[in-house]
Amino acid sequence: MPTTDERIAAMTLASVYPHYRAKLERKGVDPSLTDNAILWLTQSTPNHLQTWLDAQWTFAKIFDSVHLHPNAVLIKGVICGWRVEDIENPLSQKVRYLDKLIDELSKGRALEKVLRTA
């Protein structure tokens, strides 16, 4: 049976992307902010994001191909029962960073605050 870390590594962004958008929409937040969070964290372009979605890239492949935003280490708190700053597996931590950004947006937090730019 695969571990949580192995399941996260094999998961595709395309499989969770609609859930991220739906979460924001359900909470009355512009679902396009999902893209802002992904692009900020991965320091990537909309073209990269579209490639990852269309080609079913796994989280492992995506995070192996990018450099996280330097302020990603400022993402702190609990998501899915885990304190993100204490997650030991680097890939799992990066995915949970993204989960945390989406969670904060869904709670109505300002984009500038969520992206640790203000």
Secondary structure, 3 states (H helix, E strand, C coil): CCCHHHHHHHCEHHHHHHHHHHHHHHCCCCCCHHHHHHHHHHCCCHHHHHHHHHCCCEHHHHHHCCCCCHHHHHCCCEECCEEHHHCCCHHHHHHHHHHHHHHHHHCCCCHHHHCCCC
